[in-house]
């Protein structure tokens, strides 16, 4: 696991030491993918995120397929399941990766939230 860093608004990235930035999940294009289960879990996650049902994904979805190391962040998993943590999506300016940043529900993404993130999911879907 790595820690999230940012300069001003962005770019985003993850670096050592280990804290709350989970390893990058690599989703290959469907025609090249040998792991259809991973692609299905990713599609479910994106659908739930877009429909504001992230808690459903972490309660009933195949979240361990997509984010197997979330078990190392039990407080974050509990917060996602109870909707006490809200995910925000940003694309890294320099790497083009998808960053899903989990903040406590009372922290606005437009505020200075640096250091308040509870979990960060990084997805490479290129």
Order of alpha helices (4+ residues) and beta strands (2+ residues): beta-beta-beta-alpha-alpha-alpha-alpha-beta-beta-beta
